[in-house]
Amino acid sequence: MPANNSKEYHDFIQKVQPPVMPSTRSHDPDNNQKRTDPFQFGSRFLEEGDNVYEFNAWDHVEPDDEFKAFAEQQYEKQRASRVSDFDRNRFNNDPAKWWNLFYKNNTDNFFKDRKWLQQEFPILAEVTKKDAGPQVVLEVGAGAGNTAFPLIRNNENDQLKVHACDFSKYAVQVMRESDQYNEKHMVADVWDAAAEPTEEADSLPPGLTEGSVDVVILIFIFSALNPNQWDKALRNIYRLLKPGGTVLFRDYGRGDLAQVRFKKGRYMEENFYVRGDGTRVYFFDHDELVQMWGGWTPEKGMQIDLENPVSEAQLAETDNPFKVLHMGADRRLIVNRSSKLKMYRCWMQGLFRKHGGPEPTTESTE
Ligand SMILES: C[S@@+](CC[C@H](N)C(=O)[O-])C[C@H]1O[C@@H](n2cnc3c(N)ncnc32)[C@H](O)[C@@H]1O
């Protein structure tokens, strides 16, 4: 177990009783593999009669009520012992410093390759097809290249260019020094997604201009921003995208085990924490993300009112700059079979489209 896990949390997740669905299958082991071939996420439903320890992950499992109550208690404790003002300033004033330290310590061996990308975001399969024509993909907060490299490995499009940007110069160095770094299809650059234009310099990444990007990939980057930086990042992304351009989003969801197990002295503000290594993490909620993207305008900025949320359907009627094509929670129960722990994970996944441009094909927006 990670070092920051409390005994209380550990004891609790040993006793977790996940809800099960009514059984829809026979339990004949010959046809009860819960696997599709090739394997696809989302097919392992935990049903009555299943042995929860049979697999190491189950899909779409909502936390049980007892766990939700436990999570609320944990949040109360976290709020009661927040980060000191001194530390909050240290971590918020120079976040790149902490990510630089992270990549100095971990180089490229921390994050796993995101091999599921093209399955989850079909548009990535489209832009990498042989005859897809000129396509510009920007990955923001690209880290050690765990998304960009698999994308390029599977690419057949001679005219694909992937800009992999990160504000950590060490992350960029790791990407540039990798054997997989292929200059024909990839360029790694230092760029702060929350940069603001100044008189001396624009806030866009090197080599990219306004309206030049087809697809923006945001994988576990928005959670690393302070909520007061979201508007600046959205502004840059909006400017960079072509009309009709797409944003692919995946990040931590509210109630994920990583949030529930935070101990004392890590809470910065609601749903926003600092890890032991000085890097920050936010946990997103469905309605918040829908409003954040669907309600944003260059004039008014972020429009998030969780007391009176504007629905996806209402936002779809507006002519706001981004349409929310999809926003969903990917929930899994992860099972540690040897220590008999059952842990609820939750990630948010979204697909947004900048207004204008040709109508998207259904394939790319599924
Ligand atoms: C959790 S890591 C995810 C890395 C990568 N996207 C992946 O999924 O493997 C977050 C990354 O965002 C980068 N990052 C954080 N704030 C950023 C900012 N303001 N601009 C650009 N990159 C940032 C960090 O340096 C780090 O590499």
The ligand as a MOL file (V3000), in Angstrom:
LIG
                    3D

  0  0  0     0  0            999 V3000
M  V30 BEGIN CTAB
M  V30 COUNTS 27 29 0 0 0
M  V30 BEGIN ATOM
M  V30 1 C -0.2560 13.5210 -13.8450 0
M  V30 2 S 0.9040 13.9970 -15.0250 0 CHG=1
M  V30 3 C 0.2280 13.3010 -16.5010 0
M  V30 4 C 1.2300 13.0930 -17.5920 0
M  V30 5 C 0.6690 12.5230 -18.8840 0
M  V30 6 N -0.3910 13.3240 -19.4350 0
M  V30 7 C 0.2090 11.1000 -18.6690 0
M  V30 8 O -0.9840 10.8880 -18.5520 0
M  V30 9 O 1.0650 10.2310 -18.5830 0 CHG=-1
M  V30 10 C 0.5630 15.7250 -15.1820 0
M  V30 11 C 1.5070 16.4190 -16.1480 0
M  V30 12 O 1.0520 17.7440 -16.3480 0
M  V30 13 C 2.1820 18.6050 -16.3710 0
M  V30 14 N 1.6720 19.9450 -16.0410 0
M  V30 15 C 1.1600 20.3780 -14.8610 0
M  V30 16 N 0.8030 21.6710 -14.9360 0
M  V30 17 C 1.0710 22.0590 -16.2050 0
M  V30 18 C 0.9350 23.2850 -16.9060 0
M  V30 19 N 0.4460 24.3880 -16.3010 0
M  V30 20 N 1.3030 23.3290 -18.2140 0
M  V30 21 C 1.8130 22.2380 -18.8300 0
M  V30 22 N 2.0000 21.0580 -18.2120 0
M  V30 23 C 1.6310 20.9680 -16.9130 0
M  V30 24 C 3.1240 18.0100 -15.3450 0
M  V30 25 O 4.4540 18.4190 -15.5450 0
M  V30 26 C 2.9210 16.5140 -15.6100 0
M  V30 27 O 3.8150 16.0620 -16.5900 0
M  V30 END ATOM
M  V30 BEGIN BOND
M  V30 1 1 1 2
M  V30 2 1 2 3
M  V30 3 1 2 10
M  V30 4 1 3 4
M  V30 5 1 4 5
M  V30 6 1 5 6
M  V30 7 1 5 7
M  V30 8 2 7 8
M  V30 9 1 7 9
M  V30 10 1 10 11
M  V30 11 1 11 12
M  V30 12 1 11 26
M  V30 13 1 12 13
M  V30 14 1 13 14
M  V30 15 1 13 24
M  V30 16 1 14 15
M  V30 17 1 14 23
M  V30 18 2 15 16
M  V30 19 1 16 17
M  V30 20 1 17 18
M  V30 21 2 17 23
M  V30 22 1 18 19
M  V30 23 2 18 20
M  V30 24 1 20 21
M  V30 25 2 21 22
M  V30 26 1 22 23
M  V30 27 1 24 25
M  V30 28 1 24 26
M  V30 29 1 26 27
M  V30 END BOND
M  V30 END CTAB
M  END
